[in-house]
Amino acid sequence: MTLQSMTGFARSEGVSGRNRFAWELRSVNGKGLDIRLRLPPGFERLEPDVRRLVSEKFSRGNLQASLSLTVTETRVEAVLNRDALAAVMALRAELGDLVDPSPLRLDTLMGIRGLVDIREPEEDEATIAVRDAAILSGLEEALRHLQHMREGEGAALADVLKGQIARIAELALLVEADPSRSPEEIVRRLSAQMAALLQDAPALDRDRLHAEAALLATKADLREEIDRLKAHVTAAGELIDKGGPVGRRLDFLAQEFNRESNTICSKSNSAAVTAAGIELKVVIDQFREQVQNLE
């Protein structure tokens, strides 16, 4: 599977009988899958199927689906209100000689309000079923186009993320190889600090001072942070290669990356390590921004 961005646009058009329809899909970033529909009046019955089809394709993103419908051929029929006609004829008979006895003309009948209704013919169930099926098929086509666009952007994002992960790995190795972390340098630095303390305060307990110095050296060690950074780098690379909806897990790893970089900066006793830690934070922020775009 490939990575998918949550951003995309797609459109599809189709014709069913005398109806022309078009779907437009727009997708942007979202914490979950939020589907917003705009359907013409009378087509609300399609909503469950539309939501099902979208959910089968995507798991994250704010997605707006709009359906527009136009009639390409106008048809009308005249519907006679027989009850109204019967009432008119009964009234004419009741009035008898008080009205013109000549037969009623068609234009006279057409002028009577509510007697004849000119409207579009109602479609039968079979025609409606065929049209609905064509509209849903058009939606499936639009969803395929949207998925293709999101996958294209996801592939481009994958390259960016891999470059950022590679830089994180490089900086972790830089911190690991820094001379300030060598046992000899640690001993030299602690010895110098202890010598200065003993010179200024000769009454200090040497054994207690050595013990405290050893404890501080242990707390300042970056071995665990470096090891965790390396593990997170491996996990992030595997997720990107795996593909699919891995955005949430990559976002979690970005938080873990940030946690380790903060600790490295707080423990650092070297300008070079601090500089590497700061750059780590910059790259990790960039990584997390890109991850926010992934499904």
Secondary structure, DSSP 8 states (H G I E B T S, - for coil): ----BS-EEEEEEEEETTEEEEEEEEEE--SSEEEEEE--TT-GGGHHHHHHHHHHH-SSEEEEEEEEEEESS---EEEE-HHHHHHHHHHHHHHGGGS--S---HHHHHTSTTTEEEE-----HHHHHHHHHHHHHHHHHHHHHHHHHHHHHHHHHHHHHHHHHHHHHHHHHHHHH-GGGSHHHHHHHHHHHHHHHHHH-TTS-HHHHHHHHHHHHHHT--HHHHHHHHHHHHHHHHHHHH-SS-HHHHHHHHHHHHHHHHHHHHH--SHHHHHHHHHHHHHHHHHHHHHTTB-
